Amino acid sequence: MLNKDGCDSLEGLQITIGEMLDFNVSKSLREGNATKNSSCGSVSVGFPITMMITGMVGNSLALILVYISYKKKENKRKKSFLLCIGSLALTDLFGQLLTSPIVISVYRADLKWERIDSSGKLCAFFGVCMTTFGLCSLFLASAMAIERALAITNPHWYSNHMKTSVTKQALAVIWCLVLLFALLPTAGVGEYTHQWPGTWCFISTGDRSNMFFAITFAVLGIFSLLVTLFCNVVTIRGLIIRCKTKSGMSQSSKQWERLTTETVIQLLGIMCVLLICWSPLLVLMLRMISNQVSSHDCKSIASRDVQLDCNFFLTAIRLASLNQILDPWVYLLLREILFRKFCIVANAVSNCSIEERKETQSALDALNKQKQDSINLHKCS
């Protein structure tokens, strides 16, 4: 009996100790997770605040600069270029204003979306904004790249057909089509869901029923990137060829070389920014769609690969949002009075044949004068 009671007592003690250890461990884990979440919330809230402020400042400056210049310009080609830049800045500005305050509010609510959106309608609104302003920025960048390529490679067609009304119509079509696409989930095609860590909503990539909508978004984004890259490469090639044909020691040739160098550097910067900001998100979306994994599953799935994808997905969406901040700088603000210099390039290309004839005639006149001076000098000797 003593041994039996002793064994029972030992077993009971072991169970009690085990329960206490389990309780203490689970308590420690809960406290650790709570501390981690609170610290994450307090630290990460700086990202949306900083991005919203910098985005508002940059895009507002770009809009003011474009507005002032648009009122002064009389050339329709110059106004078309300004309209494209202004539309991009306006799109990026509204994208920041409509999404960043919601993200900040969620961070202030301890990363609990339900506290500010119990009905779920705000999540759908957030997803529509993310899709609309994301694709609009990409398509507007493509439109500007096409416009530049046409102005450099085919200036006569560009000057005859590219009018301000055409530019306005093209911009309106882009906005309307992208908005209609973003509203498809309201008609049952696709779905917007909460994304890890619960501070934002975006297209669901884990369900087969949402596969068409998610794939279409990624494909449209990649297509827009490719169009922009291709047109910028064509523009760079056209500028370099034109620069070689106009090489010389004249003042106009030096000015052309300087403008060409500045434009090429800027276009390379635009391509690098677009690739760095958008490629990770679009490629990762296709990968998550193929694996049928969504960012809102991160809390329930303990797989390390899934967690890595979720962390990378959050970084990728931040990079895509960063593009809205960098756009006004790479297109306008970092290059002093970009639109004026671009218009000088466009005008130089348009009048290239006239200038070349003038330069050829000037060279012939100088050669004839030199010969005449030589003859006169020979006669005097």
Buried (B, 14 or more C-beta within 10 A) or exposed (E): EEEEEEEEEEEEEEEEEEEEEEEEEEEEEEEEEEEEBEEBBEEBBEBBBEBBEBBBEBBEBBBEBBEEBBEEBEEBBBBBBBBBBBBBBBBBBBBBBBBBEBBBBBBEBBBEBEEEBEEBEBBBBBBBBBBBBBBBBBBBBBBBBBBBBBBBBBBEEBBEEBBBEEBBEBBEEBBEEBBEBBBBBEEEBBBBBBBBBBBBBBBBBBBEEBBEBBBBBBEBBBBBBEBBBBBBBBBBBBBEEBBEEBEEEBEEBEBBBEBBEBBBEBBEBBBEBBEEBBBBBBBBBBBBBEEEBBBBBBEEBEEEEBBEBBBBBBEBBBBBBBBBBBBBBBBBBEBEEBBEBBBEBBBBBBEBEEBEEEBEEEEEEEEEEEEEEEEEEEEEE
